[in-house]
C-alpha cells in the first residue's frame, strides 16, 4: 500500500473516525513487535496504555476534531509483549470526501520521562524543604482553631440535646394526660342520655373531639420524631427486602389489603437500624395508600440502584465518592406539584386538605434517612403519581 513513508526515520500510522488503524509503517510494526496485518483494522486504543487510552478519548481525538492538528503530544504506546514505549507525536486531520482520516507521526523518547521525573522530584524536594516549617506552623494553628470551634459546637449540641430531652418530657407527661381526660369526658358527654339534646351542642362537641384527636396525633408524631433524634442508631447488616416485607404487612393490617399492591426487586445488603428502616418503609407505603386516586388501589413499585455519591454533602470542596443504594418507591397516586417537593418533608406540613394525611410520615422518613448518613427526595406530577427516592450508604 502506497502513500505512507515506510523508510522514514519515524513511526507512522493513520486511523479513521471510528479509531480503526488504516495505515502503519515498518518502524511502528517493529516497535510494537507486530505484523502489519495484525495492526491494520485494530482500534487505536489497542496499541495504547490505559492512561494513553484515557488521554486519547479526552484530549487527543477531541483536539483533532476541533482544530484539525496536534503537536508535541506525549503519549505511551503498548507493544505486543506489553512493553511501554513513550513517544512524542504530531497528528493532522485529512478529509477524504465525506470522511476524515488522521495521520500521525512520532519519535520515541525513552529518556524524556526519566529526566522529567528526576527534575520534578528535585523540585518537589526543594519545595518541601522550603515550606516544611511554614506548613507545620500553619497546620498547628489550624488544629488549634478547629479544636476551639469543635468545643463550641459540642457545647451548643449538648445544650440543644438537653432542651430536646426537656421538651420530650413535657410532651410525654404534661400534655398526654390532659388530652386523655379531654377525650374521655367529651366522649362521656356525647353518650349521656341526660345531657342537652340541642344539635348545635352535639356539633360543637364533635368539633372538640376532632380537635383533641388531632392534637393527640401531633403529640404522638412529636414523640416519634424526638425518639428518632435521641435513640442510639443500632447498625447491623440487613436485607432491605425483608424489612420492606415486614413494613408492608403492617400496612395491610391497618388498611384494606385490596387497596394496596406492592412489587419490588432484590436489593443488596446494607448496614442499617432495622426498627428505623421498617418505620421508614411503613410511612412511605402509608403515604402511597392515603394519597391514592379515588376508587383506585395504590400500586407501588420499588426499584433499587447502586449509585456513586460524594459522602461530603455539607463541606465545600471535599470529595469522597462511595457506593450508595438508591431505593425508588413509585406510586400511581394523586401526585404533587413539583414546587412543593421540599415542603412535604417539613413537620406537620399538609399540601392536601384531606383527613388522610397527618403531615408527619415523610418528615419521619427524612429523619431516618439522615440518621443513616443518607437523604431523601420526592418527585412527581399532579395526577400522575410520585417517586420517593431514599439514598443510603452501602
Secondary structure, DSSP 4 states (H G I P E B T S, - for coil): --SS-TTSSSEEEEEETT-BEEEE-HHHHHHHT--HHHHTTSBGGGGB-HHHHHHIIIIIHHHHHHHSEEEEEEEEEE-TTS-EEEEEEEEEEEEETTEEEEEEEEEE-TTHHHHHHHHHHHHHHHHHHHHHHHHHHHHHHHHHHHHHHHHHHHHHHHHHHHHHHHHHHIIIIIIHHHHHHHHHHHHHHHH-TTS---HHHHHHHHHHHHHHHHHHHHHHHHHHHHHHHHSPP--EEE-HHHHHHHHHHHHHHHS-GGGEEEEE-----EEE-HHHHHHHHHHHHHHHHHTPPTTS-EEEEEEEEEEEEES-SSSTT---EEEEEEEEEE--S----GGGTTGGGSTT--SS-SSS--S-HHHHHHHHHHHTT-EEEEEE-TTS-EEEEEEEE-
